[in-house]
Amino acid sequence: MTKFRPCIDLHSGQVKQIVGGTLSNVPADLKTNYVSKLPASHYAELYQRHGLRGGHVVMLGSGNDAAAEEALSTWPSGLQVAGGITDKNAQYWIDQGAEKVIITSFLFPEGKFSLERLESVLFALGESISLLEPYCSEFLIHAADVEGLQQGIDEELVSKLSEWCSIPVTYAGGARSLEDLEKVHSSSRGKVDLTIGSALDIFGGSGVTFDECIQWNKTH
């Protein structure tokens, strides 16, 4: 069954909601939907209180380590971490309390998948997280072209993900209302979970409330 999966997106040490396609090396190009006055630990505690295990702490660029560590220490083994994860630091983040590490750009040098790099991560982690054997336990897919725009999900991609993947998948990008949870559930036949960011009331949005997402998870 499709579930709501929460997130804590970090940029320059703060919890933010960013238009995904604008994140680059040019600060002036960045478009931000929301900047929280609350620390990352607040959201970690909120998710823990409601049993929303498996949320994603995503470090967007440098300067986010302390905030990520704070969130992970608030709910040890309850959150996953992403952003700059390599074979050199994967074990560190597990030690900091991450349930899982999410590895992206490190595995795709020059845009091509590197099995050698993946194997180096597995070697570095050893037996500490067997869920990664032989490769990974789930996928997190960010539709960067629509992320943060609140103009609806990419239903075709969601449908394809349910066909392509035999392990759990979470889709993020474009969600704007509770109806998108229904759409993901229908398009994926309940195989794909959904992250809602900018549209969520706890991130300054007006499309869907956190309480509605909690109720969805309880009834699905």
ABEGO torsion letter per residue (X at the ends): XBBBBBBBBBBGGBBBBBBAAABBABAAABBBABBBABBAAAAAAAAAAAGBBGBBBBBBEBGAAAAAAAAAAABBGABBBBGGBBAAAAAAAAAAGBABBBBBAAABBGGBBBAAAAAAAAAAAEAABAAAOAABABBBBBBAAABGAGAEBBAAAAAAAAAABABBBBBBEGBABAAAAAAAAAAAGGABBBBBBAABAAAGBAABBAAAAAAAAAAX
